Amino acid sequence: MISRVAESCCSPHDVMESDWKQFRDMAPKLRERYLTEKNARIVALLTDPKKTETERFWDALEVMEREAKVLHNCLDGYSRSSMQMYMLRMIGVGMLRKADMAAFSEELQRHVSFAFDDRM
């Protein structure tokens, strides 16, 4: 999916200031929403009555390690010039949703819209 960025994205230098500000402000909220969902899954793993305490621990740890990689990949080091790539990563894991895109310019919405089709 990210390989299609070159085909559909404008230059990173063309990112509108309003889109950059919106993304910067939105990223922590997206993270918290994403983690709310993932933490609920981890709680379910930790309370699964069909598993032993050891199995619960290792199952939860495996998910947490995988999600930590997702968070690093989606949130660490983004900048204005890399914003669109990070948005595509967020879309790919379900952190950034189609409804969230309404806050951005129509141009940016067009540039990343293909990523929502790729998720289906």
LUMLO-711796 format. One record per atom (N, C-alpha, C): residue number from 1; chain; atom name; x, y, z. Coordinates in Angstrom, 2 decimals. Layout:
  num  cadena  atomo        X        Y        Z
  NUM       A     CA        X        Y        Z
...
// end
This chain:
  num  cadena  atomo        X        Y        Z
    1       A      N     0.82    -1.18     0.00
    1       A     CA     0.00     0.00     0.00
    1       A      C     0.86     1.25     0.00
    2       A      N     1.84     1.33     0.86
    2       A     CA     2.66     2.53     0.96
    2       A      C     3.42     2.76    -0.34
    3       A      N     3.71     1.71    -1.08
    3       A     CA     4.42     1.87    -2.34
    3       A      C     3.59     2.69    -3.34
    4       A      N     2.30     2.76    -3.13
    4       A     CA     1.45     3.54    -4.02
    4       A      C     1.49     5.03    -3.71
    5       A      N     2.18     5.41    -2.64
    5       A     CA     2.28     6.81    -2.27
    5       A      C     2.84     7.63    -3.41
    6       A      N     3.89     7.14    -4.02
    6       A     CA     4.54     7.88    -5.09
    6       A      C     3.58     8.13    -6.25
    7       A      N     2.67     7.19    -6.47
    7       A     CA     1.73     7.34    -7.57
    7       A      C     0.64     8.36    -7.27
    8       A      N     0.25     8.47    -5.99
    8       A     CA    -0.95     9.24    -5.71
    8       A      C    -0.73    10.46    -4.84
    9       A      N     0.41    10.62    -4.25
    9       A     CA     0.61    11.73    -3.32
    9       A      C     1.26    12.92    -3.99
   10       A      N     0.88    14.02    -3.46
   10       A     CA     1.59    15.22    -3.87
   10       A      C     2.93    15.24    -3.15
   11       A      N     3.75    16.18    -3.49
   11       A     CA     5.04    16.31    -2.83
   11       A      C     4.84    16.60    -1.36
   12       A      N     5.67    16.01    -0.49
   12       A     CA     5.55    16.30     0.94
   12       A      C     5.64    17.79     1.23
   13       A      N     6.32    18.51     0.37
   13       A     CA     6.47    19.95     0.58
   13       A      C     5.17    20.68     0.26
   14       A      N     4.24    19.99    -0.40
   14       A     CA     2.96    20.59    -0.74
   14       A      C     1.91    20.40     0.34
   15       A      N     2.25    19.78     1.45
   15       A     CA     1.29    19.56     2.52
   15       A      C     0.84    20.90     3.07
   16       A      N    -0.45    21.08     3.09
   16       A     CA    -1.00    22.35     3.58
   16       A      C    -0.74    22.49     5.08
   17       A      N    -0.48    23.70     5.50
   17       A     CA    -0.24    23.98     6.91
   17       A      C    -1.42    23.53     7.77
   18       A      N    -2.63    23.76     7.29
   18       A     CA    -3.82    23.37     8.05
   18       A      C    -3.89    21.85     8.22
   19       A      N    -3.51    21.09     7.18
   19       A     CA    -3.49    19.63     7.28
   19       A      C    -2.42    19.17     8.27
   20       A      N    -1.27    19.79     8.23
   20       A     CA    -0.19    19.43     9.14
   20       A      C    -0.61    19.71    10.58
   21       A      N    -1.20    20.85    10.85
   21       A     CA    -1.65    21.18    12.21
   21       A      C    -2.72    20.21    12.67
   22       A      N    -3.64    19.89    11.78
   22       A     CA    -4.71    18.94    12.13
   22       A      C    -4.13    17.57    12.46
   23       A      N    -3.20    17.12    11.65
   23       A     CA    -2.57    15.82    11.89
   23       A      C    -1.83    15.81    13.22
   24       A      N    -1.05    16.84    13.46
   24       A     CA    -0.31    16.94    14.73
   24       A      C    -1.24    16.90    15.93
   25       A      N    -2.35    17.61    15.83
   25       A     CA    -3.31    17.65    16.94
   25       A      C    -4.08    16.34    17.07
   26       A      N    -4.32    15.68    15.95
   26       A     CA    -5.13    14.48    15.94
   26       A      C    -4.36    13.22    16.36
   27       A      N    -3.08    13.17    16.10
   27       A     CA    -2.30    11.94    16.34
   27       A      C    -2.45    11.40    17.76
   28       A      N    -2.33    12.22    18.81
   28       A     CA    -2.50    11.67    20.16
   28       A      C    -3.90    11.10    20.40
   29       A      N    -4.90    11.72    19.82
   29       A     CA    -6.28    11.22    19.97
   29       A      C    -6.46     9.89    19.24
   30       A      N    -5.86     9.79    18.08
   30       A     CA    -5.92     8.53    17.33
   30       A      C    -5.25     7.41    18.11
   31       A      N    -4.10     7.74    18.70
   31       A     CA    -3.38     6.75    19.51
   31       A      C    -4.24     6.27    20.67
   32       A      N    -4.86     7.20    21.38
   32       A     CA    -5.67     6.82    22.54
   32       A      C    -6.88     5.99    22.14
   33       A      N    -7.52     6.34    21.04
   33       A     CA    -8.67     5.55    20.58
   33       A      C    -8.22     4.14    20.19
   34       A      N    -7.11     4.08    19.47
   34       A     CA    -6.56     2.79    19.05
   34       A      C    -6.23     1.92    20.26
   35       A      N    -5.57     2.54    21.25
   35       A     CA    -5.18     1.78    22.44
   35       A      C    -6.37     1.38    23.29
   36       A      N    -7.41     2.15    23.30
   36       A     CA    -8.62     1.76    24.01
   36       A      C    -9.13     0.43    23.48
   37       A      N    -9.15     0.30    22.16
   37       A     CA    -9.60    -0.95    21.54
   37       A      C    -8.62    -2.09    21.79
   38       A      N    -7.35    -1.82    21.65
   38       A     CA    -6.35    -2.88    21.83
   38       A      C    -6.26    -3.31    23.29
   39       A      N    -6.36    -2.35    24.21
   39       A     CA    -6.30    -2.70    25.63
   39       A      C    -7.49    -3.57    26.04
   40       A      N    -8.64    -3.33    25.44
   40       A     CA    -9.80    -4.18    25.73
   40       A      C    -9.51    -5.62    25.30
   41       A      N    -8.84    -5.77    24.19
   41       A     CA    -8.46    -7.12    23.74
   41       A      C    -7.47    -7.76    24.70
   42       A      N    -6.54    -6.97    25.18
   42       A     CA    -5.54    -7.50    26.13
   42       A      C    -6.20    -7.89    27.44
   43       A      N    -7.14    -7.09    27.90
   43       A     CA    -7.89    -7.43    29.12
   43       A      C    -8.61    -8.76    28.92
   44       A      N    -9.22    -8.94    27.76
   44       A     CA    -9.91   -10.21    27.48
   44       A      C    -8.93   -11.38    27.53
   45       A      N    -7.74   -11.19    27.01
   45       A     CA    -6.73   -12.25    27.07
   45       A      C    -6.32   -12.55    28.51
   46       A      N    -6.19   -11.51    29.30
   46       A     CA    -5.74   -11.67    30.70
   46       A      C    -6.82   -12.25    31.60
   47       A      N    -8.05   -12.26    31.13
   47       A     CA    -9.15   -12.78    31.97
   47       A      C    -9.82   -14.00    31.35
   48       A      N    -9.21   -14.58    30.34
   48       A     CA    -9.77   -15.75    29.69
   48       A      C    -9.80   -16.93    30.66
   49       A      N   -10.99   -17.36    31.07
   49       A     CA   -11.08   -18.44    32.07
   49       A      C   -10.64   -19.80    31.54
   50       A      N   -10.49   -19.93    30.23
   50       A     CA   -10.10   -21.21    29.63
   50       A      C    -8.59   -21.41    29.61
   51       A      N    -7.86   -20.39    30.03
   51       A     CA    -6.39   -20.47    29.97
   51       A      C    -5.80   -20.38    31.37
   52       A      N    -4.57   -20.90    31.47
   52       A     CA    -3.85   -20.78    32.74
   52       A      C    -3.29   -19.37    32.87
   53       A      N    -2.86   -19.02    34.06
   53       A     CA    -2.25   -17.70    34.28
   53       A      C    -1.04   -17.52    33.37
   54       A      N    -0.26   -18.57    33.21
   54       A     CA     0.93   -18.50    32.36
   54       A      C     0.54   -18.25    30.91
   55       A      N    -0.44   -18.98    30.42
   55       A     CA    -0.90   -18.78    29.04
   55       A      C    -1.44   -17.36    28.85
   56       A      N    -2.19   -16.88    29.82
   56       A     CA    -2.72   -15.51    29.73
   56       A      C    -1.59   -14.50    29.63
   57       A      N    -0.60   -14.67    30.49
   57       A     CA     0.53   -13.75    30.51
   57       A      C     1.22   -13.72    29.16
   58       A      N     1.60   -14.90    28.63
   58       A     CA     2.35   -14.94    27.38
   58       A      C     1.52   -14.48    26.19
   59       A      N     0.24   -14.82    26.19
   59       A     CA    -0.64   -14.36    25.11
   59       A      C    -0.74   -12.83    25.12
   60       A      N    -0.93   -12.27    26.30
   60       A     CA    -1.04   -10.80    26.41
   60       A      C     0.27   -10.13    26.03
   61       A      N     1.37   -10.69    26.47
   61       A     CA     2.68   -10.11    26.15
   61       A      C     2.92   -10.12    24.64
   62       A      N     2.56   -11.19    23.99
   62       A     CA     2.74   -11.28    22.54
   62       A      C     1.95   -10.17    21.82
   63       A      N     0.72    -9.96    22.23
   63       A     CA    -0.10    -8.92    21.62
   63       A      C     0.48    -7.54    21.93
   64       A      N     0.90    -7.33    23.16
   64       A     CA     1.45    -6.03    23.55
   64       A      C     2.73    -5.72    22.77
   65       A      N     3.58    -6.70    22.58
   65       A     CA     4.79    -6.47    21.80
   65       A      C     4.47    -6.13    20.35
   66       A      N     3.49    -6.83    19.79
   66       A     CA     3.08    -6.56    18.41
   66       A      C     2.49    -5.15    18.30
   67       A      N     1.67    -4.78    19.24
   67       A     CA     1.05    -3.45    19.21
   67       A      C     2.08    -2.35    19.48
   68       A      N     3.09    -2.64    20.28
   68       A     CA     4.15    -1.64    20.50
   68       A      C     4.86    -1.34    19.18
   69       A      N     5.07    -2.35    18.36
   69       A     CA     5.69    -2.14    17.05
   69       A      C     4.79    -1.29    16.15
   70       A      N     3.49    -1.56    16.21
   70       A     CA     2.54    -0.77    15.42
   70       A      C     2.61     0.69    15.85
   71       A      N     2.61     0.92    17.16
   71       A     CA     2.65     2.30    17.66
   71       A      C     3.93     3.00    17.23
   72       A      N     5.06     2.33    17.34
   72       A     CA     6.33     2.93    16.90
   72       A      C     6.29     3.24    15.41
   73       A      N     5.78     2.31    14.63
   73       A     CA     5.74     2.47    13.18
   73       A      C     4.81     3.61    12.76
   74       A      N     3.74     3.80    13.50
   74       A     CA     2.74     4.81    13.12
   74       A      C     2.96     6.17    13.75
   75       A      N     3.68     6.24    14.85
   75       A     CA     3.72     7.49    15.59
   75       A      C     5.10     8.05    15.87
   76       A      N     6.13     7.26    15.78
   76       A     CA     7.47     7.75    16.12
   76       A      C     8.11     8.46    14.93
   77       A      N     8.45     9.70    15.12
   77       A     CA     9.25    10.42    14.15
   77       A      C     8.52    11.05    12.99
   78       A      N     7.20    11.17    13.08
   78       A     CA     6.52    11.80    11.94
   78       A      C     6.88    13.28    11.87
   79       A      N     6.82    13.79    10.67
   79       A     CA     7.13    15.19    10.41
   79       A      C     6.19    15.65     9.30
   80       A      N     6.24    16.91     9.03
   80       A     CA     5.39    17.42     7.95
   80       A      C     5.71    16.73     6.63
   81       A      N     6.99    16.53     6.36
   81       A     CA     7.39    15.93     5.08
   81       A      C     7.05    14.44     5.01
   82       A      N     6.86    13.79     6.15
   82       A     CA     6.53    12.35     6.14
   82       A      C     5.09    12.08     6.55
   83       A      N     4.31    13.12     6.75
   83       A     CA     2.95    13.00     7.27
   83       A      C     2.10    12.02     6.46
   84       A      N     2.13    12.13     5.15
   84       A     CA     1.26    11.28     4.34
   84       A      C     1.64     9.81     4.47
   85       A      N     2.91     9.52     4.54
   85       A     CA     3.34     8.14     4.73
   85       A      C     2.84     7.61     6.08
   86       A      N     2.94     8.43     7.11
   86       A     CA     2.46     8.01     8.43
   86       A      C     0.94     7.85     8.43
   87       A      N     0.26     8.69     7.71
   87       A     CA    -1.19     8.55     7.61
   87       A      C    -1.55     7.22     6.96
   88       A      N    -0.82     6.84     5.92
   88       A     CA    -1.08     5.57     5.25
   88       A      C    -0.81     4.40     6.19
   89       A      N     0.22     4.52     6.99
   89       A     CA     0.49     3.47     7.98
   89       A      C    -0.66     3.36     8.97
   90       A      N    -1.14     4.52     9.43
   90       A     CA    -2.25     4.54    10.39
   90       A      C    -3.52     3.96     9.78
   91       A      N    -3.77     4.28     8.54
   91       A     CA    -4.94     3.72     7.85
   91       A      C    -4.80     2.21     7.76
   92       A      N    -3.61     1.75     7.44
   92       A     CA    -3.37     0.32     7.27
   92       A      C    -3.66    -0.51     8.50
   93       A      N    -3.48     0.06     9.68
   93       A     CA    -3.73    -0.69    10.92
   93       A      C    -5.07    -0.32    11.55
   94       A      N    -5.81     0.59    10.92
   94       A     CA    -7.11     0.97    11.45
   94       A      C    -7.08     2.08    12.48
   95       A      N    -5.95     2.72    12.65
   95       A     CA    -5.83     3.80    13.62
   95       A      C    -6.50     5.07    13.09
   96       A      N    -6.31     5.34    11.82
   96       A     CA    -6.92     6.49    11.16
   96       A      C    -8.06     5.96    10.30
   97       A      N    -9.23     6.49    10.52
   97       A     CA   -10.42     5.99     9.84
   97       A      C   -10.92     6.99     8.80
   98       A      N   -11.72     6.47     7.92
   98       A     CA   -12.25     7.31     6.84
   98       A      C   -12.98     8.54     7.40
   99       A      N   -13.74     8.36     8.45
   99       A     CA   -14.47     9.48     9.05
   99       A      C   -13.52    10.55     9.58
  100       A      N   -12.34    10.15    10.02
  100       A     CA   -11.35    11.11    10.53
  100       A      C   -10.86    12.03     9.42
  101       A      N   -10.90    11.56     8.20
  101       A     CA   -10.35    12.32     7.08
  101       A      C   -11.17    13.58     6.77
  102       A      N   -12.38    13.66     7.27
  102       A     CA   -13.21    14.83     7.01
  102       A      C   -12.57    16.10     7.56
  103       A      N   -11.67    15.97     8.50
  103       A     CA   -11.00    17.13     9.10
  103       A      C    -9.90    17.69     8.21
  104       A      N    -9.55    16.98     7.15
  104       A     CA    -8.44    17.38     6.29
  104       A      C    -8.96    17.96     4.97
  105       A      N    -8.06    18.59     4.26
  105       A     CA    -8.42    19.18     2.97
  105       A      C    -8.88    18.10     1.99
  106       A      N    -9.69    18.53     1.05
  106       A     CA   -10.16    17.60     0.02
  106       A      C    -9.00    17.02    -0.77
  107       A      N    -7.99    17.83    -1.00
  107       A     CA    -6.83    17.36    -1.75
  107       A      C    -6.14    16.21    -1.02
  108       A      N    -5.90    16.37     0.27
  108       A     CA    -5.26    15.31     1.05
  108       A      C    -6.16    14.08     1.10
  109       A      N    -7.44    14.28     1.25
  109       A     CA    -8.37    13.15     1.26
  109       A      C    -8.25    12.36    -0.04
  110       A      N    -8.16    13.06    -1.15
  110       A     CA    -8.01    12.37    -2.46
  110       A      C    -6.70    11.60    -2.51
  111       A      N    -5.64    12.16    -1.98
  111       A     CA    -4.32    11.54    -2.07
  111       A      C    -4.21    10.24    -1.27
  112       A      N    -4.97    10.11    -0.21
  112       A     CA    -4.86     8.90     0.62
  112       A      C    -6.08     7.99     0.52
  113       A      N    -7.07     8.38    -0.26
  113       A     CA    -8.32     7.61    -0.31
  113       A      C    -8.12     6.16    -0.75
  114       A      N    -7.15     5.91    -1.62
  114       A     CA    -6.92     4.54    -2.09
  114       A      C    -6.59     3.60    -0.95
  115       A      N    -6.00     4.11     0.11
  115       A     CA    -5.59     3.26     1.23
  115       A      C    -6.78     2.65     1.94
  116       A      N    -7.90     3.33     1.95
  116       A     CA    -9.10     2.77     2.55
  116       A      C    -9.65     1.64     1.70
  117       A      N    -9.51     1.75     0.41
  117       A     CA    -9.94     0.66    -0.47
  117       A      C    -9.07    -0.57    -0.28
  118       A      N    -7.76    -0.36    -0.05
  118       A     CA    -6.83    -1.46     0.15
  118       A      C    -7.10    -2.21     1.45
  119       A      N    -7.72    -1.57     2.43
  119       A     CA    -8.01    -2.19     3.72
  119       A      C    -9.16    -3.18     3.63
  120       A      N    -9.99    -3.03     2.64
  120       A     CA   -11.20    -3.88     2.55
  120       A      C   -10.86    -5.27     2.12
// end
